[in-house]
Structure formats: structure tokens, C-alpha cells
Amino acid sequence: MKKILLISFALISAFSFAQETEEQEELDKAPVDFLDIFDQDRRDKEFVRTTTNLVLAFGFNQALSNRNGIGDSYRFWGSGMFEVGLEFTTRLQPENDTFRFNYGIALRTNTLNINDDKAFFTNNNVTRLEPIGFDVDRSYFTQVSVVAPFHVEFGSRKLQTYRDGIKRYRDDDAFVIGLGGYLGLVTTSSQAIKFEREGRDITDTRTNDYELNNLTYGLSAYAGWDDIQFFATYGLNDIFKDSPLQERYVSFGIRLR
């Protein structure tokens, strides 16, 4: 029994030592950055002013106006926003990390799950939300945009020293706040209506059949710890042009980078 305990203790100690050694080796290496691809000497610089991150954001989405509240025309569950993009972070002062300018490019999808057996219809270049005329399983509208988010971010990050004196700021244990907005172009829009007819499941899909404002812009903000933040966006332009709806996107959820 003593031999088994001694062997077990030795194995656990060896595993712990190997893990600590591996973590130390990882700590000694400066993190790889997207911009290193274009500048081979960049990884050897003691300080760099601009870094990059891959950003994912997902959450709830609604189209609101002074006549339409959350859940009135569009279901809360099933109406969502998803975004994936590349973010650049530049310190506003070369050796002071208090304020940073975040900017980049992203692909954004806004989805509306429509209530009450209704759908968007365009007549005489005007898009309205009208009854379909029969029961449907689901009616939802999707808009895809390419957007350029930009924020001023503040919140002190930890300065980490790596091998050969290389120093990089890390997001670990940092509470950050970002305030800014976005500007973009709508690339595609589609609407799908799912229903059952004579025992068959049917999906009727229409693409780019709506009078949209092709330019999209608005306000956005985020706040959180480490690489996880809560975000909110508010559109400043109507989704449809020359439409009585006069609705704008409002989204909120979780942001990962």
C-alpha cells in the first residue's frame, strides 16, 4: 500500500512539474498577432502600439419605433444578432495604455422573428409589415451587413514581460469600457416563411425584394472583464426607406475577443 501511495505521489508531482514548466515556456513566448504576418521584425520589438483581436458577438435583436416595443411585432426569442470581425487596438499615447482606439471590420447578421402570421411585402417601392393570410410555422427576416465598428476604450491592462524583454499588454483581469458606434453597408436581405401544406413542410424564401436603406450606422457600447464583455447597439437609421414602419435595430448580448 505504501508503494502504491509513493508511486501515485511521484506521478502527480511529475505531472504538476511538467505542467508548470509548460506554462512557464508558454509565458516566455510573446503572443502571436495578425500584424506579425506583414512585419517579420514586429515580434522582436519591445513595444508595439497596435494589436489585433478576432471578435465574436451574439445576442438578441429587435426593430423598435415609437409605435413598436420589444416583443410587439417581433418575437424576443428567435430574433438575434451575430457578428464576426477583426479588431485593431491602438493606444492613443505610445507608452500609456489608459485610452485606446478600437476599430476594424466585421460581418453582421440581424434576424427578426415576426409575430402574428405576418411578413414584409413591398409594393410601389414601399415595404410594409402585413398579414400573410394563412397560418405559418415561422416567418423571419434576415439582413446581412459589412460594418466598421469604432470605439474609444479605457481601462488599464496588465503589462506582461516576455522573453528577450518583449512587453505586451494583456486583457487578463482588466475591466474595460468601450464607447463608439458603427458604419456599414447592407449586402443582402432575405425573408423565409415556413408553413405546412397538404402534409408537406414548405419554405418560401425571397432575397433582396425589399426597399432597404443600404447605409447602416448607429451607436454602440460594451463593458466587461477579460475577453468577455456585454454589448449594446442602437441604429440611427431606419431599416426600410420611405416606409411607414420607421423602425431601427436595437441589439444587446455578449462580446468575445
NUKEDREN-292494 format. One line per field, with one value per residue: residue number from 1; x, y, z of N, C-alpha, C in turn. Coordinates in pm, 1 decimal. Layout:
residues N
nr	NUM	...
n_u	X	...
n_v	Y	...
n_w	Z	...
ca_u	X	...
ca_v	Y	...
ca_w	Z	...
c_u	X	...
c_v	Y	...
c_w	Z	...
end
This chain:
residues 257
nr	1	2	3	4	5	6	7	8	9	10	11	12	13	14	15	16	17	18	19	20	21	22	23	24	25	26	27	28	29	30	31	32	33	34	35	36	37	38	39	40	41	42	43	44	45	46	47	48	49	50	51	52	53	54	55	56	57	58	59	60	61	62	63	64	65	66	67	68	69	70	71	72	73	74	75	76	77	78	79	80	81	82	83	84	85	86	87	88	89	90	91	92	93	94	95	96	97	98	99	100	101	102	103	104	105	106	107	108	109	110	111	112	113	114	115	116	117	118	119	120	121	122	123	124	125	126	127	128	129	130	131	132	133	134	135	136	137	138	139	140	141	142	143	144	145	146	147	148	149	150	151	152	153	154	155	156	157	158	159	160	161	162	163	164	165	166	167	168	169	170	171	172	173	174	175	176	177	178	179	180	181	182	183	184	185	186	187	188	189	190	191	192	193	194	195	196	197	198	199	200	201	202	203	204	205	206	207	208	209	210	211	212	213	214	215	216	217	218	219	220	221	222	223	224	225	226	227	228	229	230	231	232	233	234	235	236	237	238	239	240	241	242	243	244	245	246	247	248	249	250	251	252	253	254	255	256	257
n_u	83.1	195.1	386.4	227.4	106.9	335.3	421.8	199.8	207.4	451.5	397.7	194.9	337.1	531.5	369.3	256.2	487.2	568.3	353.1	368.5	614.8	556.7	363.6	525.0	701.3	522.9	455.3	688.5	695.1	615.5	286.2	136.0	49.9	-187.9	-83.9	181.3	225.4	269.1	491.8	788.0	978.6	838.0	763.2	988.0	1009.3	1029.8	808.9	482.1	244.5	-3.4	-237.1	-415.5	-737.2	-957.0	-1303.1	-1609.6	-1958.7	-2279.5	-2633.2	-2950.8	-3204.1	-3399.4	-3649.4	-3730.6	-3963.3	-4138.3	-4389.9	-4376.6	-4285.5	-4055.1	-4097.6	-4351.3	-4403.3	-4212.2	-4073.7	-3909.9	-3744.0	-3557.7	-3517.5	-3229.1	-2881.7	-2572.5	-2221.0	-1902.8	-1563.3	-1259.3	-1058.1	-875.7	-652.3	-531.6	-311.0	-372.9	-175.6	170.9	312.6	129.5	-142.1	-400.0	-610.5	-753.6	-791.9	-1026.7	-1093.8	-1214.8	-1326.7	-1624.7	-1855.6	-2197.2	-2505.3	-2847.0	-3145.5	-3498.5	-3767.2	-4081.9	-4399.9	-4746.7	-4832.0	-4736.8	-4560.6	-4297.7	-4383.8	-4337.2	-4461.6	-4502.9	-4247.4	-4239.9	-4200.2	-4388.2	-4522.2	-4730.2	-5031.9	-4999.0	-5200.7	-5258.8	-5204.1	-4877.7	-4571.4	-4335.9	-4203.8	-3950.9	-3707.4	-3396.9	-3105.0	-2794.7	-2487.9	-2190.5	-1984.1	-1811.3	-1693.3	-1619.3	-1455.0	-1378.7	-1180.4	-1135.6	-957.4	-730.3	-482.6	-285.7	65.5	278.3	588.2	791.2	1000.8	1334.3	1294.2	1065.6	758.3	412.1	70.9	-190.9	-524.3	-610.1	-781.6	-868.0	-1087.2	-1284.4	-1419.5	-1599.6	-1687.5	-1869.9	-1943.0	-2083.3	-2047.4	-2175.1	-2248.6	-2533.3	-2547.6	-2702.4	-3047.8	-3309.2	-3612.0	-3785.7	-4053.5	-4208.9	-4426.6	-4701.1	-4840.6	-5083.4	-4973.8	-4703.6	-4388.0	-4309.7	-4097.9	-4085.8	-3883.6	-3753.1	-3525.6	-3349.0	-3571.9	-3673.2	-3717.8	-3459.7	-3261.4	-2951.6	-2721.8	-2601.3	-2589.5	-2493.2	-2500.9	-2286.1	-2182.0	-1977.0	-1891.5	-1693.8	-1512.2	-1182.1	-1172.3	-1438.6	-1728.9	-2028.5	-2251.0	-2417.9	-2614.3	-2745.2	-2939.8	-2920.2	-3044.0	-3338.9	-3459.6	-3598.2	-3644.3	-3848.8	-4074.0	-4366.9	-4306.4	-4068.2	-3866.8	-3591.4	-3286.0	-3216.7	-2985.5	-2844.6	-2611.4	-2355.3	-2005.8	-1711.5	-1355.4
n_v	-120.2	123.7	149.2	190.7	434.3	596.4	578.4	690.6	950.6	1035.0	1031.6	1225.2	1451.9	1467.7	1516.3	1764.5	1924.9	1910.7	2037.0	2296.3	2370.7	2372.2	2577.1	2790.5	2799.3	2870.9	3122.0	3257.0	3314.7	3563.2	3668.0	3568.3	3780.6	3904.9	4106.8	4043.5	3891.6	4061.4	4203.4	4093.0	4161.3	4260.2	4101.9	4102.7	4350.3	4568.6	4717.8	4743.6	4941.4	4892.3	4630.3	4323.2	4158.8	3879.0	3907.2	3804.3	3835.4	3800.3	3789.0	3926.5	4070.2	4341.0	4531.6	4853.4	5122.8	5436.1	5340.0	5073.8	4829.7	4617.4	4284.9	4327.7	4331.1	4152.8	3848.1	3801.4	3584.4	3410.2	3620.2	3759.6	3874.5	3839.5	3859.1	3866.1	3950.9	4142.5	4314.3	4608.2	4747.2	5042.4	5222.9	5543.9	5706.9	5650.0	5508.7	5481.8	5321.4	5387.4	5496.6	5378.8	5332.3	5152.9	4976.8	4840.7	4574.7	4399.4	4126.1	4132.2	3998.0	4049.8	3932.5	3898.1	3758.6	3716.6	3810.9	3692.5	3574.9	3732.5	3916.8	4084.8	4292.0	4436.2	4701.8	4924.4	5031.6	5058.3	4920.3	4717.9	4577.3	4313.2	4105.2	3756.6	3586.1	3326.8	3052.6	3019.0	2840.9	2966.3	3292.3	3484.7	3747.2	3841.1	4031.4	4108.5	4263.7	4452.0	4595.4	4869.3	4886.6	5121.2	5234.2	5416.8	5297.0	5238.7	5158.5	5004.6	4778.3	4478.4	4487.1	4269.3	4106.8	3937.8	3688.4	3794.1	4057.3	4156.6	4331.4	4323.0	4428.8	4280.5	4142.8	4015.2	3998.5	4262.3	4531.9	4673.8	4944.5	5039.9	5294.3	5408.3	5363.9	5250.1	5198.2	5106.2	4889.7	4745.9	4420.9	4192.5	4087.5	3885.4	3690.9	3435.6	3211.7	2967.5	2695.9	2459.0	2248.1	2040.7	1825.5	1855.6	2007.1	2334.0	2589.1	2919.4	3142.8	3467.7	3690.6	3993.5	4159.9	4394.7	4733.0	4864.0	5075.3	5117.7	5209.0	5172.4	5274.7	5362.8	5375.5	5228.5	5029.8	4873.6	4669.7	4502.9	4221.1	4087.0	3887.9	3891.7	4067.1	4262.8	4391.1	4658.3	4787.0	5054.0	5146.0	5427.1	5483.3	5426.6	5097.6	5032.3	5226.0	5510.5	5403.8	5333.4	5209.1	5288.6	5182.9	5084.9	4906.1	4745.9	4597.8	4361.6	4181.0	3934.1	3974.7	3850.3	3825.8
n_w	0.0	80.0	-118.0	-345.6	-279.5	-271.8	-539.5	-669.9	-563.5	-668.9	-943.9	-962.9	-877.6	-1076.9	-1300.6	-1229.3	-1219.0	-1486.6	-1608.0	-1495.6	-1599.1	-1871.3	-1878.3	-1800.9	-2015.4	-2215.6	-2119.8	-2156.2	-2422.7	-2652.9	-2745.0	-3055.0	-3321.8	-3558.7	-3724.7	-3735.2	-3957.2	-4168.0	-4099.2	-4023.4	-3835.3	-3628.3	-3408.2	-3253.8	-3146.5	-2866.6	-2767.6	-2906.6	-3073.0	-3181.4	-3176.0	-3257.2	-3257.7	-3284.5	-3304.6	-3169.2	-3157.1	-3016.5	-2968.2	-2862.3	-3074.6	-3192.1	-3372.6	-3334.8	-3274.0	-3218.6	-3206.3	-3164.3	-2942.8	-2751.7	-2843.7	-2951.3	-3239.7	-3319.9	-3219.8	-2909.5	-2838.7	-3069.7	-3240.7	-3341.3	-3320.4	-3484.2	-3505.3	-3658.9	-3666.1	-3734.9	-3510.8	-3447.5	-3214.9	-3094.7	-2897.8	-2769.4	-2672.7	-2706.6	-2492.4	-2292.6	-2160.2	-2094.3	-2251.9	-2552.6	-2905.5	-3073.6	-3367.2	-3678.8	-3898.1	-3979.9	-4023.4	-4007.9	-3892.0	-3874.8	-3740.9	-3755.6	-3596.7	-3690.0	-3560.2	-3532.4	-3779.8	-3996.5	-4256.3	-4442.8	-4712.4	-5032.8	-5210.6	-5477.9	-5429.7	-5153.9	-4837.5	-4622.7	-4317.1	-4320.5	-4290.1	-4371.6	-4452.6	-4401.1	-4170.3	-4037.4	-3968.0	-3910.1	-3959.4	-4075.1	-4099.8	-4245.5	-4236.8	-4380.6	-4322.9	-4392.9	-4166.4	-4006.6	-3704.8	-3438.3	-3149.0	-2852.2	-2607.0	-2260.7	-1957.8	-1754.1	-1859.0	-1798.7	-1806.9	-1957.4	-1936.2	-2163.3	-2318.7	-2392.3	-2318.0	-2438.6	-2438.1	-2377.1	-2367.8	-2180.7	-2173.9	-1949.8	-1642.8	-1661.5	-1643.7	-1886.1	-2078.2	-2361.3	-2587.6	-2861.6	-3206.1	-3521.5	-3874.9	-4186.4	-4473.9	-4623.4	-4744.8	-4828.4	-4811.8	-4682.9	-4667.8	-4505.9	-4508.9	-4334.4	-4360.0	-4352.8	-4596.0	-4716.0	-4574.8	-4622.7	-4554.2	-4621.4	-4744.9	-4819.6	-4973.9	-5013.5	-5165.6	-5138.3	-5196.6	-5097.7	-4990.6	-4870.1	-4654.3	-4769.5	-4647.1	-4323.1	-3984.6	-3647.8	-3283.0	-3034.7	-2753.3	-2500.6	-2216.6	-1971.7	-1822.4	-1872.8	-2159.9	-2220.4	-2275.9	-2216.5	-2458.8	-2639.8	-2905.4	-3102.3	-3367.4	-3582.9	-3816.3	-4017.1	-4088.7	-4326.6	-4619.5	-4693.1	-4567.0	-4370.7	-4133.9	-3996.4	-3827.7	-3615.1	-3559.7	-3251.4	-3046.0	-2814.9	-2609.4	-2576.8	-2603.9	-2740.8	-2742.0
ca_u	0.0	284.7	449.5	127.8	93.7	456.8	420.7	96.0	258.1	558.1	335.5	126.4	439.9	592.7	270.9	245.3	609.5	566.0	252.8	422.5	721.4	492.6	303.0	633.5	750.3	424.1	461.0	809.0	679.5	523.2	172.9	137.6	-50.1	-218.5	2.6	314.7	235.8	313.8	616.1	857.4	1056.8	746.4	762.6	1108.5	1007.0	998.9	670.9	406.7	135.0	-129.3	-255.8	-540.5	-815.2	-1076.7	-1417.4	-1738.1	-2065.8	-2409.7	-2730.5	-3089.4	-3221.5	-3535.9	-3667.3	-3816.7	-4003.2	-4223.5	-4517.0	-4349.2	-4194.2	-3993.6	-4190.6	-4480.8	-4410.4	-4109.5	-4051.7	-3781.7	-3667.6	-3550.4	-3468.5	-3092.4	-2772.4	-2444.0	-2116.0	-1764.8	-1479.0	-1121.1	-1050.0	-743.5	-646.3	-416.7	-302.6	-374.0	-41.6	258.5	350.0	24.0	-247.7	-527.3	-711.1	-720.3	-889.3	-1056.4	-1157.8	-1197.3	-1427.7	-1698.5	-1974.7	-2304.4	-2635.4	-2961.1	-3260.9	-3624.5	-3866.2	-4201.3	-4519.7	-4885.1	-4850.2	-4713.5	-4434.6	-4272.1	-4422.0	-4301.3	-4548.2	-4472.4	-4120.2	-4259.7	-4206.8	-4476.7	-4543.6	-4871.1	-5069.9	-4972.9	-5329.4	-5278.9	-5118.6	-4741.5	-4491.1	-4236.0	-4176.5	-3837.6	-3636.5	-3253.6	-3025.6	-2650.4	-2417.7	-2048.0	-1978.8	-1683.4	-1712.5	-1510.5	-1480.0	-1272.3	-1182.2	-1049.6	-944.2	-589.8	-449.5	-160.6	182.0	348.8	721.4	818.3	1139.9	1417.4	1248.0	948.1	647.6	281.3	-42.0	-283.6	-659.9	-642.4	-819.2	-886.7	-1223.9	-1275.8	-1542.3	-1583.6	-1797.4	-1848.6	-2051.4	-2051.4	-2090.0	-2163.9	-2330.6	-2614.4	-2510.1	-2815.8	-3161.7	-3393.8	-3724.1	-3827.6	-4182.2	-4223.1	-4563.5	-4733.9	-4948.9	-5115.8	-4881.7	-4565.5	-4323.6	-4270.8	-4028.9	-4088.4	-3775.1	-3731.2	-3398.4	-3330.1	-3700.1	-3722.4	-3659.3	-3377.6	-3155.7	-2827.7	-2623.9	-2643.3	-2499.3	-2554.6	-2418.7	-2261.0	-2102.3	-1954.5	-1821.1	-1677.0	-1381.9	-1102.3	-1207.6	-1583.6	-1798.2	-2166.2	-2256.9	-2548.6	-2607.8	-2870.0	-2933.0	-2964.5	-3116.7	-3449.8	-3424.4	-3656.3	-3657.9	-3981.9	-4168.3	-4435.7	-4258.6	-3971.5	-3808.4	-3445.9	-3235.6	-3158.5	-2928.7	-2760.7	-2570.4	-2221.5	-1898.5	-1591.4	-1239.6
ca_v	0.0	237.8	163.3	247.2	575.0	665.3	586.4	786.8	1083.7	1067.5	1059.7	1354.5	1555.4	1480.2	1580.3	1905.0	1991.7	1922.2	2137.0	2426.9	2400.7	2405.9	2708.6	2888.3	2811.9	2948.8	3258.3	3319.3	3347.4	3672.3	3619.7	3591.4	3878.7	3904.0	4200.3	3985.3	3833.5	4164.1	4263.5	3984.9	4216.6	4314.2	4017.5	4128.1	4486.3	4570.1	4765.2	4769.3	5032.1	4838.7	4485.0	4281.1	4052.3	3827.6	3941.0	3739.4	3894.3	3739.7	3830.0	3947.2	4177.0	4387.9	4651.4	4933.7	5258.0	5493.7	5266.8	4930.3	4796.7	4484.3	4173.1	4360.6	4280.8	4051.1	3767.8	3824.7	3462.4	3380.0	3738.9	3768.9	3940.0	3769.2	3937.1	3817.3	4050.1	4165.8	4441.0	4666.4	4828.9	5132.9	5312.4	5684.0	5754.6	5535.3	5429.1	5495.7	5230.6	5424.9	5512.4	5309.5	5344.1	5023.2	4990.5	4717.5	4540.4	4282.5	4080.4	4132.8	3945.7	4083.6	3849.2	3930.4	3650.6	3800.5	3762.9	3706.2	3532.4	3847.0	3918.8	4209.6	4295.2	4561.4	4746.3	5061.8	5068.1	5080.5	4793.2	4719.1	4451.5	4283.4	3963.8	3665.7	3536.4	3188.8	3018.3	2976.9	2792.5	3068.1	3396.3	3561.8	3835.3	3845.1	4132.5	4088.9	4390.0	4467.0	4715.7	4912.0	4937.8	5202.9	5266.9	5459.4	5202.7	5273.7	5054.1	4965.6	4637.7	4434.3	4483.5	4142.7	4097.9	3805.8	3656.7	3897.3	4190.3	4199.3	4365.4	4333.3	4445.8	4167.6	4174.2	3936.9	4070.4	4404.9	4577.2	4771.8	5005.9	5095.7	5380.0	5446.3	5338.1	5167.1	5246.4	4991.4	4873.8	4624.4	4341.2	4110.4	4071.6	3773.3	3656.5	3296.6	3178.4	2822.9	2655.7	2322.1	2240.3	1903.4	1733.6	1880.6	2126.1	2421.5	2713.2	3019.6	3237.3	3577.6	3756.9	4128.4	4204.1	4492.8	4866.3	4888.2	5175.6	5042.0	5257.2	5148.5	5337.2	5372.3	5385.4	5100.7	5035.4	4745.4	4674.5	4370.3	4178.6	3995.3	3882.5	3880.2	4191.9	4281.5	4498.7	4707.2	4873.4	5122.3	5200.6	5564.9	5493.6	5333.6	4977.5	5045.0	5365.1	5551.1	5306.9	5380.8	5137.4	5376.1	5102.0	5080.5	4789.4	4753.6	4466.2	4351.0	4044.0	3903.8	4001.5	3773.7	3859.4
ca_w	0.0	85.1	-250.1	-436.1	-245.1	-314.8	-686.2	-706.3	-529.4	-763.6	-1073.8	-951.3	-871.0	-1209.0	-1388.5	-1190.3	-1260.4	-1632.6	-1642.7	-1460.3	-1694.6	-1997.7	-1863.4	-1797.9	-2151.6	-2288.2	-2072.2	-2206.4	-2563.3	-2679.7	-2823.1	-3199.1	-3362.1	-3701.9	-3795.5	-3749.8	-4091.4	-4262.1	-4049.9	-3954.1	-3724.6	-3528.9	-3288.3	-3175.4	-3092.8	-2723.3	-2756.9	-3029.1	-3038.1	-3233.6	-3171.9	-3320.2	-3195.5	-3350.3	-3220.4	-3193.0	-3077.4	-3043.4	-2868.0	-2901.5	-3171.6	-3213.4	-3454.4	-3248.8	-3312.7	-3114.3	-3206.1	-3156.4	-2834.4	-2753.9	-2846.4	-3011.4	-3377.2	-3341.1	-3100.2	-2841.8	-2861.8	-3212.0	-3310.5	-3288.9	-3391.2	-3480.7	-3571.6	-3652.2	-3731.3	-3692.7	-3438.4	-3424.3	-3094.0	-3097.3	-2782.9	-2811.8	-2641.1	-2731.5	-2375.5	-2192.1	-2204.0	-2033.8	-2357.0	-2676.9	-3014.2	-3133.0	-3497.2	-3754.5	-3997.4	-3932.7	-4093.2	-3908.6	-3932.5	-3789.6	-3772.7	-3689.6	-3597.8	-3698.8	-3490.3	-3579.9	-3919.3	-4083.7	-4330.5	-4514.1	-4853.0	-5097.6	-5319.4	-5519.3	-5366.7	-5011.3	-4764.2	-4506.8	-4246.1	-4344.1	-4269.2	-4482.8	-4498.6	-4354.9	-4056.2	-4071.9	-3855.4	-3877.3	-4057.5	-4024.3	-4192.5	-4215.6	-4306.6	-4366.9	-4347.8	-4362.5	-4083.7	-3949.4	-3568.2	-3383.4	-3008.2	-2761.2	-2494.3	-2147.9	-1857.4	-1753.3	-1880.7	-1738.1	-1894.9	-1937.4	-1994.8	-2219.2	-2349.2	-2454.4	-2280.9	-2515.3	-2348.8	-2440.8	-2276.3	-2181.3	-2129.5	-1830.5	-1519.9	-1690.1	-1670.1	-1993.3	-2128.0	-2494.5	-2632.1	-3000.8	-3299.0	-3637.0	-4005.4	-4273.8	-4593.2	-4628.9	-4861.9	-4871.4	-4721.7	-4723.7	-4580.8	-4520.2	-4449.0	-4323.0	-4333.3	-4391.3	-4693.6	-4755.0	-4508.5	-4662.7	-4498.5	-4732.0	-4710.8	-4926.7	-4946.0	-5107.3	-5139.2	-5193.7	-5250.6	-5001.0	-5005.3	-4751.3	-4652.6	-4789.1	-4549.1	-4185.3	-3888.1	-3516.2	-3162.9	-2968.1	-2631.5	-2435.6	-2088.1	-1914.4	-1773.4	-1954.0	-2301.3	-2231.2	-2243.6	-2257.3	-2557.1	-2684.6	-3022.8	-3135.8	-3502.0	-3601.3	-3942.8	-4034.6	-4163.9	-4460.2	-4662.2	-4738.5	-4512.3	-4250.5	-4014.9	-3926.8	-3719.9	-3608.7	-3487.3	-3117.6	-3015.2	-2695.5	-2585.7	-2526.3	-2698.2	-2709.8	-2826.0
c_u	86.8	350.3	354.4	111.0	214.0	461.0	319.2	142.9	364.5	500.3	266.3	226.3	502.7	500.0	259.8	367.2	611.8	468.3	303.3	531.2	663.5	430.0	408.6	689.5	654.0	431.3	581.1	796.0	578.5	408.5	185.2	22.7	-68.1	-123.4	144.9	336.0	298.9	445.6	688.1	937.8	967.4	748.7	882.8	1111.5	965.0	853.7	610.7	283.8	-1.6	-129.0	-391.6	-606.3	-925.5	-1193.4	-1540.5	-1841.4	-2197.2	-2505.6	-2868.8	-3100.0	-3369.0	-3533.0	-3771.7	-3847.5	-4088.4	-4360.6	-4499.2	-4245.7	-4137.0	-4101.4	-4323.9	-4495.9	-4315.4	-4083.6	-3914.3	-3690.1	-3671.7	-3512.2	-3329.2	-2997.9	-2646.1	-2342.9	-1982.1	-1677.4	-1339.0	-1112.6	-904.4	-751.5	-518.0	-419.6	-295.4	-243.1	53.1	287.1	253.0	-97.6	-385.4	-638.8	-661.1	-830.5	-903.2	-1134.9	-1135.7	-1304.9	-1494.0	-1813.5	-2084.5	-2434.7	-2740.2	-3081.9	-3381.2	-3721.0	-4004.4	-4321.8	-4643.3	-4904.0	-4839.9	-4579.0	-4418.3	-4311.2	-4388.6	-4393.6	-4519.0	-4350.5	-4133.2	-4278.4	-4291.4	-4480.5	-4693.0	-4901.4	-5044.3	-5102.9	-5356.5	-5180.5	-4982.6	-4671.8	-4390.2	-4221.0	-4062.2	-3762.9	-3490.3	-3185.1	-2878.1	-2580.4	-2268.3	-2032.9	-1835.9	-1710.7	-1593.0	-1550.2	-1356.2	-1285.0	-1090.3	-1061.7	-803.9	-573.6	-312.6	-50.2	263.8	483.6	748.6	967.8	1207.1	1364.6	1128.8	831.0	518.8	174.4	-140.4	-418.6	-698.7	-671.7	-836.7	-1034.2	-1216.7	-1414.7	-1511.3	-1707.8	-1770.4	-1968.5	-2006.3	-2107.2	-2072.5	-2257.5	-2406.3	-2579.4	-2627.1	-2926.4	-3247.8	-3504.6	-3766.6	-3958.2	-4197.4	-4366.3	-4585.3	-4852.6	-4964.7	-5012.8	-4736.1	-4514.8	-4266.2	-4202.1	-4026.4	-3987.0	-3765.3	-3605.9	-3393.7	-3456.8	-3759.7	-3648.1	-3585.7	-3294.6	-3022.4	-2717.3	-2679.8	-2540.7	-2571.8	-2452.1	-2397.4	-2171.7	-2083.6	-1879.1	-1809.8	-1535.0	-1316.0	-1145.1	-1357.4	-1647.2	-1946.6	-2170.6	-2401.3	-2525.8	-2745.9	-2854.9	-2988.8	-3038.4	-3230.6	-3404.8	-3472.0	-3671.2	-3799.3	-4089.6	-4238.4	-4386.3	-4165.1	-3909.1	-3656.3	-3401.5	-3182.6	-3112.6	-2849.9	-2728.0	-2429.1	-2119.9	-1773.1	-1477.1	-1114.3
c_v	125.5	261.7	228.9	396.7	655.2	682.9	690.3	929.3	1128.3	1104.3	1195.9	1468.5	1578.4	1550.2	1729.4	1983.8	2013.9	2030.2	2277.9	2468.4	2443.7	2544.3	2817.6	2910.8	2894.6	3095.8	3331.8	3364.3	3460.9	3621.3	3655.8	3685.4	3872.5	3993.2	4148.1	3927.1	3932.9	4230.2	4158.3	4035.1	4261.3	4234.2	4041.6	4268.3	4484.0	4613.5	4771.8	4850.1	4975.5	4686.9	4451.8	4169.9	4008.1	3849.3	3865.2	3805.0	3827.9	3779.5	3845.7	4071.4	4211.7	4506.7	4736.8	5069.7	5314.5	5427.1	5117.8	4904.2	4656.3	4377.1	4202.0	4300.2	4164.9	3977.7	3797.5	3704.7	3428.9	3498.8	3769.3	3847.2	3857.7	3850.2	3868.6	3915.9	4056.2	4305.4	4482.1	4757.2	4910.6	5222.5	5456.5	5753.8	5635.2	5448.5	5449.4	5418.3	5268.8	5434.5	5446.8	5334.6	5207.6	5043.4	4861.3	4700.4	4410.1	4251.0	4062.7	4080.5	3984.8	4002.4	3892.0	3813.7	3715.1	3732.3	3761.7	3675.3	3650.3	3832.3	4055.8	4193.1	4432.6	4588.3	4892.7	5116.9	5103.8	4945.0	4810.5	4580.3	4421.3	4137.2	3880.3	3610.3	3392.3	3162.9	2969.8	2926.9	2896.9	3165.3	3481.3	3632.5	3844.3	3950.7	4109.6	4218.0	4372.9	4600.0	4741.9	4968.2	5023.2	5245.8	5330.1	5372.1	5252.9	5167.3	4998.1	4815.4	4606.5	4431.5	4358.8	4146.1	3954.5	3790.4	3774.0	4038.2	4241.7	4220.6	4382.5	4351.7	4330.2	4211.3	4100.6	4028.2	4220.1	4432.7	4690.9	4821.4	5065.4	5173.7	5423.1	5417.7	5247.8	5233.4	5130.5	4996.5	4742.3	4549.8	4259.0	4116.0	3957.6	3752.4	3513.9	3275.8	3027.0	2788.0	2512.6	2324.6	2094.7	1803.8	1753.1	2009.5	2209.2	2545.0	2803.0	3127.8	3342.1	3652.3	3892.1	4183.3	4317.3	4624.5	4903.7	5014.6	5102.4	5084.3	5234.4	5209.2	5350.6	5385.0	5247.2	5122.5	4894.5	4767.5	4533.7	4343.7	4084.8	4003.2	3870.7	4011.1	4180.6	4401.4	4539.1	4797.1	4934.2	5186.9	5342.0	5585.6	5392.6	5214.6	4988.9	5192.7	5389.9	5453.9	5366.5	5313.7	5223.7	5305.0	5098.4	4962.0	4828.3	4613.1	4472.2	4203.9	4035.7	3919.4	3927.7	3817.0	3789.6
c_w	0.0	-49.9	-349.9	-410.9	-291.5	-466.0	-732.9	-680.8	-628.6	-900.0	-1072.6	-950.0	-1007.1	-1306.5	-1358.6	-1235.2	-1411.4	-1676.3	-1612.9	-1558.7	-1828.7	-1991.5	-1864.3	-1937.6	-2234.7	-2248.3	-2129.3	-2351.1	-2578.8	-2767.0	-2970.7	-3234.4	-3513.4	-3781.2	-3811.4	-3888.9	-4188.1	-4220.2	-3965.5	-3834.3	-3608.8	-3398.0	-3199.4	-3116.1	-2946.2	-2700.0	-2896.4	-2988.8	-3077.6	-3226.7	-3233.0	-3239.5	-3290.6	-3255.2	-3266.1	-3102.3	-3116.0	-2932.0	-2927.5	-2991.3	-3183.2	-3309.5	-3384.6	-3312.3	-3200.1	-3108.7	-3183.5	-3047.7	-2849.3	-2748.2	-2911.8	-3151.0	-3402.5	-3210.2	-3041.2	-2862.4	-3010.7	-3297.2	-3256.2	-3376.9	-3374.9	-3559.7	-3553.3	-3727.4	-3675.1	-3633.2	-3419.6	-3301.3	-3095.9	-2974.9	-2831.1	-2778.3	-2647.0	-2609.5	-2260.0	-2240.8	-2150.1	-2136.3	-2485.6	-2779.2	-3078.9	-3262.5	-3574.9	-3859.4	-3955.0	-4026.6	-3989.2	-3969.4	-3829.9	-3834.9	-3690.4	-3707.4	-3582.9	-3633.8	-3580.5	-3727.8	-4016.5	-4154.3	-4394.3	-4660.8	-4908.9	-5214.9	-5348.0	-5444.0	-5219.3	-4943.1	-4639.3	-4443.3	-4249.7	-4315.3	-4393.7	-4539.5	-4462.2	-4241.3	-4104.1	-3946.4	-3811.0	-3992.9	-4004.0	-4137.1	-4149.0	-4301.4	-4276.6	-4407.7	-4322.8	-4290.0	-4036.9	-3809.6	-3525.0	-3241.9	-2946.1	-2637.1	-2383.8	-2039.7	-1863.2	-1770.6	-1819.2	-1842.4	-1861.3	-2007.9	-2037.8	-2246.3	-2420.7	-2429.5	-2359.2	-2419.8	-2428.9	-2333.8	-2294.1	-2125.7	-2001.3	-1712.6	-1540.7	-1714.1	-1771.1	-2030.1	-2264.7	-2535.5	-2774.8	-3087.2	-3412.0	-3762.7	-4102.8	-4392.8	-4585.9	-4757.7	-4915.4	-4767.4	-4774.0	-4621.4	-4610.3	-4444.3	-4452.8	-4284.7	-4383.4	-4486.7	-4738.2	-4702.0	-4544.4	-4597.8	-4612.6	-4676.4	-4832.6	-4891.3	-5055.3	-5066.4	-5210.1	-5260.0	-5167.0	-5018.1	-4876.6	-4766.7	-4659.1	-4693.5	-4409.0	-4089.7	-3754.7	-3405.6	-3103.6	-2846.7	-2577.9	-2305.1	-2034.3	-1871.7	-1872.3	-2100.4	-2323.2	-2188.5	-2280.5	-2352.1	-2584.2	-2805.6	-3047.9	-3272.9	-3508.6	-3732.8	-3945.9	-4119.2	-4308.2	-4495.1	-4715.7	-4691.1	-4390.1	-4122.6	-3930.6	-3805.4	-3731.5	-3524.5	-3348.9	-3081.5	-2885.7	-2671.2	-2531.5	-2640.1	-2653.2	-2801.7	-2774.6
end
